[in-house]
Amino acid sequence: MTVEGIRVSRRWLSLREPADAAARATELVEEVTRYLPATGRRVIHDLGCGTGAMGRWLAPLLPGPQHWVVHDRDPDLLEVAAADLPAPAADGAAVSVEAMQTDITQLDPGKLADASLITASGLLDLLTEDELAGLVTVCVGAGCPALLTLTVVGRVYLTPADPLDRRLGAAFDAHQRRMTDRGRLLGPDAVAVAREEFSRLGAEVLGRPSPWRLGTSQAELAAEWLTGWVSAACEQEVELTAESDAYTRRRLAEARAGRLTVTVEHADLLVLP
Ligand SMILES: C[S@@+](CC[C@H](N)C(=O)[O-])C[C@H]1O[C@@H](n2cnc3c(N)ncnc32)[C@H](O)[C@@H]1O
């Protein structure tokens, strides 16, 4: 993959950060804690870190001194991740951050040799099957737990329902599975493929749901998500465009009036070495 791959905007990441934090499965964090070294500094490699939201969510939930090495291919996002630091650890210990521009599909396993924990969030569905298999091999080779959160699973529910929801959802999923110059993206198949690959290498995988539930207090995120969802669906299936303008107007009016709720299902995986 090249650095010219699909770029994720800062605004989108900042808009979704509170919903992501509310969605991630905290019970897996309790499990992670049991596998961290009992003493000393924990080194956590966050892959595809974006602006560093994973560290801001997880570091204060974990005990002990932590050094976060945050990897992304996008230097603009890395700059934010290196500046907007996590709060101290659960017991008040120091948390430091080091930013590293990395294409995780070309990740040198040696870079993770010091890892006590590997994390990623919203990443697996953006990969192809070969890229995910490579990442799985690197994670298993590191011999530490890996917490891989917020992978889409292709289930979206809007209330009230609309006759066009199902077609848009199917077209959006197809868009997520689209062919690129790197191969076909996994989209909603990423969780099943990751489970299969980790199991094949003998790692234990625990899974938990981590849905976004967007109601009136997340109306801005819901509106932004909806606009992107419809636009990706129409890019995939251009015939939808004829009906999508009226649909989007209707849905945004419902969101503004506090009458739209959106559930976007995701899955969190914890891989145990
Ligand atoms: C949906 S965002 C999630 C960001 C962050 N983990 C979070 O939870 O807010 C996906 C991130 O993965 C990064 N990414 C995608 N493919 C990558 C690759 N091959 N190498 C490095 N970073 C990648 C993108 O630049 C983006 O920051």
The ligand as a Gaussian input file, in Angstrom:
#p B3LYP/6-31G(d) Opt

LIG

0 1
 C      -10.612000       4.768000      10.600000
 S       -9.058000       5.467000      10.958000
 C       -8.884000       5.058000      12.664000
 C       -7.864000       5.897000      13.377000
 C       -7.683000       5.600000      14.861000
 N       -7.192000       4.258000      15.078000
 C       -8.932000       5.840000      15.650000
 O       -9.460000       4.895000      16.226000
 O       -9.406000       7.000000      15.690000
 C       -7.901000       4.388000      10.156000
 C       -6.473000       4.845000      10.281000
 O       -5.629000       3.854000       9.719000
 C       -4.615000       4.486000       8.972000
 N       -4.151000       3.516000       7.974000
 C       -4.872000       2.879000       7.041000
 N       -4.095000       2.057000       6.330000
 C       -2.837000       2.182000       6.819000
 C       -1.579000       1.611000       6.491000
 N       -1.469000       0.749000       5.506000
 N       -0.506000       1.967000       7.215000
 C       -0.616000       2.847000       8.218000
 N       -1.772000       3.443000       8.570000
 C       -2.863000       3.111000       7.876000
 C       -5.276000       5.718000       8.377000
 O       -4.333000       6.702000       7.998000
 C       -6.163000       6.150000       9.545000
 O       -5.484000       7.011000      10.415000

